[in-house]
Amino acid sequence: MKFLKGLLITLVALFLVYVLLAVFSPKEYSVTRELEVDASKEAVWSQINTFEKWQAWSPWKEKDSTLTSTFEGSAGTIGSKTTWIGDPELSGTGSMTLKESVPNEKIVYDLEFPEWESVSEGYIALEETESGGTKMTWNDKGALPFLMRPMGMFGMFDKMMGPDFEKGLENIGKVASIAKPEKKGIEMSEVELPEITYLGVRHKTTMAEVMTQEFFATNYQNIFTTVGKENIQVAGNSACIYYSWNEVDSTAEAFPCVPISAKPETTPEGMEAVVIPAGNVVKATYYGSYENGMEAHLKIDEYCKEKGLKTGLVIEEYVNAATAESDDDLITNIFYYIIED
């Protein structure tokens, strides 16, 4: 009886010590790993900017042969998502949603494991080194439930996640160092886009003006200067929404813009904040000079006629306008919103 009483007292004391540790332990965890690789930022970015590309270097896919992944949304755009199912002891069941994307600089994502009631935010950031290589930083952080806080104090999350981050960064470096840019023409697909908020300047003008380099250069300089002054968070690539393109009288209504994380309470003077609802689109990914981009529009038109699709709003997304080394390296996503019957 004395033994049981002593054991009970010991267990209660240990529990009280654990609770006391929980009171003074950090309320969230943060795991970070860094690695420098002999590859350009552009080469590394091409391996992380879409979840589909992660399949080539994922440390979890490498160690879990049962893992299967699915993808939603337009690859590389805000709101695109990957969901996976794997061995409960290795990968579990979870999802990752793209939250922010700054070309050749950083991606931010939300990570969720429903079965474990775990939600966190992660990012992979890129920085050019003096030697011309790339420093990669991978971080994940999240809140800790009260009774799990002592685990954070003793570095349990760092020990669990850190080795996977190290292996993932190592794999990225290997893939990026041998990856060659693919030269493609036009890729067609039908995808679902999430709701997107854009900030820009609307123009009712001529088709001839819209097709000039000066038109876009002036507008984007104005837009990026404004978002910088107003501390508005840009959430993706620059774009242009085409409300009309009238070949009869050669007029156009165009909206050069950038996606933003949320509609501002006060819209900057001379600009508009437009919320484009989620919807199904015909997407063409075009590789090459903007001057020859009409080829992609014509291909979408042919595709829609063959499929019997009616379309409305048109958006061009300029994926790498600021980083492409030549016109041949430019990538443009063109979206035609499908009008549902």
N, C-alpha and C positions, 0 to 999 in steps of 0.2 A: 504493500500500500504506500509506504514511504517512497518507494522507487517511482511509482506512478505519479505521486504528488510532486516529487522533484522534477520528473520529466515534464509535467504540465507547467510548472513554474518556469522551467528553462525555455519551453516553447513560447510561452507568453512573453518572457523577457526578450527573446530573439525577435518576436514579432514587433514588440514595442521599439526595439532598436532599429528594425527595418523601417517602421513608420517614421521614426525620427530622422533616419537618413533620407527618406522620401521628402520630408518637409524642407530639408536644406539642399537637396539635389537640384540640378538644372531642370527647368520645365520643358526644355526641348533638346533634341540632339542635333548634331551637325557633323557630317562625314565629308572629308575633302581629300582628294588625291590629285597630284600634279605629275606631268611628264612632258619632257621636251623631246620632239622628234625631228628628224631631218626630212621634213616635207613642208610645202608651202601651206599657208592658211587656207588657200582656195582648195588645195587637194584634201586637206583634213575636213574642211566644211562640206565638201561633196559627199563625205561618208557619214555625216551626222545630221544633215539638214532635213532628211525625211526618215520616218520610222522604218520604211521599207529597206533603206540602206543598212540599218542596224543589224539585219539578218546576217550580214557578211562578217561582223566582228563581235557580236553579242557574247559576253562571257557566260550568260545563262544558257543560251542556245548551245554553246559549245559543251557544257557539262551536263545538260539535261536533254537527252535524245527524245524524250516524250513531248517536249514543248512544241505547241502549235500556236501560230499568231494569225490574227485577222486585222484588217485595216479599214478605217472609215474616213470619209472626207477627202479633199484634194491634197495630195502629198505635199508636205512642206508649208501648208497654210495654217493660220491660227485656227484651232479647233479640231484639226485632224487628230486621229486617235488610233492607237493600236491596243488590242486586247489579246491576252494570251492565257493558255491553260497548260500547266505542266505538273511535274512531280511536286506534291505538297511539301516535301522536304527540301527541294532544290529551288524551284521557281514559283510555285504556288499559282494562284489565279489572280490576275490583276489587269490593270489598264494604265496607259500613259497618254496624256492629252497635251498637245503643243499649246503653250500659253503665250510665248513670245519668240520671235525669230528676227535676229539682226544679222543679215548676210555676212559671212566670213568673220563674225565676231562672237555670237552667242546664241544658244537656244535655251529656253526655259520651259519646263514641263511640270504638270501635276501628275503625281504617281499615287495610285490607289490599289489597295489589297482589301476588297470587301470582306473576305472571310476572316481576316485578322483585324478588321476595323482600323486599318492604317491608312492615313492620308499624309502625303508630304509633297514638298516642292524641290525640284532639282534643276541643275543647269550644267551645261558644258560650255566653257568660255575659251576663246582662242586668243593668243597674243604672239605677235611675231617676235622672234629672237634676233639678237644682233647678227647671228650667223645666217639669217634667212630661213631658219626653221620655224617651228611653232611650239609654243608652250600651251599645253592643254590643262585645264582645271575642271575637274568633275566634282560637284558638290550635291549633297542631298540633306535636307533638314526638315524636321517635323516636330510637332508637339508630342510630349510624353504623358500618358495617363499617370495619375498619381502613384500607383503602386509599381509602375515600371521605371520611375525616375532613378532609383539606385542603380539600375542597369546602365543608365546613361553615365552616372558618376564613375562607374568602373570600366567605361569604354567598351561595353558589350556591343553596341551598335557599330562602332568603328571596327571592331574585330570581325563582325559578321559581314559588313558591307564593303569595308576597305579593300580586301583582297579581290573582290569582284571588280571594283573600280580600277584597281591596278591592272588586272588582266584585260579589261575592256580598253583602257587607254593604250596598252601595249599592242593590242590587236588593231586598233585604229591606226596607230603609227605604221604597222606593217602593211596594212591595206592601202593607206594613203601614199606610201612611198613608192608603190608600184602601179597605182591607178593611173590610167590615161583618160583624158577627157573624151567622151564619145561624141562623134559627129553624126548628128541625126537630122532628119528632115522635119516632119510634122507628125506628132503622135496624137491620136484621137481617142477620146473616152467619154463616158457619161458618169458623172459623180454628183454627190450631194455636198453643197457648201453650207457651212454654219452661218448664222447671222453675223454680219460684219458692219462695223461703224466706220465711216470714212469722213475725213476732213479735207476740204479742198475749195476750189474756186470754180464756179459754174460760168460757162461761156456760151452764148448764142452767137455763132460766128460763121465763117465760111469753111468749107472742107479744105480749101487751099491753105488757110492759116493753120488749121489743126495739124496738117501734115508737115509743118516746118519744125526744125530742131529748136528754133528760138522760142516757139510757143511753149514747149515743155520745159526748156531750160529756165525761162523767166518764171513760170508758174511754180516749179518745184523749188527754186531758190526762195521765192516768197513763202511757200508753205513750210519748208524746213526751218527758215529763219523764225517764223511765227511760232511753230511748235517748240522751238528751243527757248524762246523768250517766255512763253506761257507755261513751260514745264509740262507739256502734253506728251503722254507716252505713245510713241509710234509702235504699232504692233505687227509690222510686216513690211512687205515691199511696196514701193510706190506703184500707183495704178492710174487708170483713166476710165471713167464711166461714160459710155456713149448713150445718151438718151435718144438721139436721133441722128440719122445720116441720110440726108435727102439728096439723091443724085439728080432729081428733077431741077431743083433750083440751086444746087451745090452749097447747101447750108448744112450746118451741124450744130448740135448741142452737146458739148463735151465738158467733163468735170474732172480735170487733173486733181489727184488726191492721194492721201496716204491713209492706211487703216490705223485706227487708234484704239486703245484699250477700253475706253468708255466715252460716251458722249459728254462733252464738257458742260458745266452748268451755264457758262457764258461763252457763246461762240465768238471767236475773234472777228473783229470788224472786217467786212469784205469777204468773209468765208462762210461756208455752210457745213454743218455736220449732218450727214445722211446715214440712216440706218437701212441697210439692205437685208431684208428677211432671208432666213434660210431657204434653200430651194435646190431643185435638181437642175443641172446644167450640162450642156455639151461643152467639153473642154478640148482645146487644141493646144499642145505645147509645141511652140515654134522655135527652131534653132537658126539664128542668123540675123542679118541686118534688119533694122526696123523698116527700112525703105522697101523691103520685099515682103513685109508682113501681110499684105493683101492676099497673098497666096494661101495663108492659113484661113482667112475669112472665107475665101471662095471654097476651100475644102469643107469647112463647117457647113456652108450653105448647101453643098452637094450632099453631105451626110444627112442633114435635116430633111431634105427633099426625099431621099431614099427611105428614111425612117418614118416619114410623115409627121415630123415634129414641128410644132409652132414655137417660135422663140420671140423673146422680147428684149429686155435689157442686155446690153453688151458691156463687159468689163475686160480691159487688158491689164495684166499684172506684169510689171517689168522686174523679173526675178533677180537679175544681176547687173543692172544698168551701171552701178557705181564701181563694179569690180572686174567686169569683163576686159580682157586684154586686147580684144579686137572685135569688130562687128560680127565676125564668124562665131565668136564665143557667146554672143548675146542669147538669152533665153527669155521667151515671152509666153506666159499662160494667157489664153483667150477663153473667156467664159460667155456662152450664150445661155441665158436663163430660159428654161423650158416652160411654156405656158400650159398648165394642166387643164384638161377638159373638165 
